[in-house]
């Protein structure tokens, strides 16, 4: 059984990631942490696992990897700690709020040979893969302009939490969270 931990329930996808891991055969979420201990306890109870500190999770030799979904402004230092612990790391985007923090994470990943992945889900969608491959193939000629629309109803349907509108915490509000998808999709054209 492969054991994982969730670090933070701040991001809207955290419960989904935890449930996906929990439901995968041979995988189990065994510990969760959140900056708010009450949130962590409630989440642990829901998942049938333990609420623990970050240090406890990273020191646990049975935990192979962690999923980071804490506030974006706190990603950098936490990711470096995870890398130094020797655990695999999956993180919600955006990586960090500053280039300096991103470079520190990159250095920690490389130094510790960390198995690392960031959530770029649209890269695995067949229609997106087809569009990118077609654009890169030259069949469309030289690409001078590309437009990508990525939307959801989170604001008007009120399912985005209030902290998604705090630019200091998430780096630009809901726009940066949604806007990250076109950025990574179009950078390789």
MOZI-V695890 format. One line per field, one symbol per residue. psi: psi as a letter, one per 30 degrees, with the letter a starting at -180 (. if undefined). burial: + if it has 16 or more other C-alpha atoms within 10 Angstrom, else -. Layout:
psi=???
burial=???
This chain:
psi=kkkllkjkgekffeeeeeeeeefkkglkjfklklejeeeeeeeeeefhakklleeeeffjffkellkkhakefgedeeeeeeeffgllkkkklldlfleeeeeeeeeeeeeghkjkkkjieffgkeeeeeeeeeeffffgakjfkkkkkjllgeeffhfkleffgjefegggafeeeefeeeefeffg.
burial=--+++++++++--++-++--++-----+++++++----+++-++--+-++++++--++----+-++++++++++++--+++++++++++++++++++---++-+++-++----+-+---------------+--+----------------------------++-+--++-++-++++++---+----
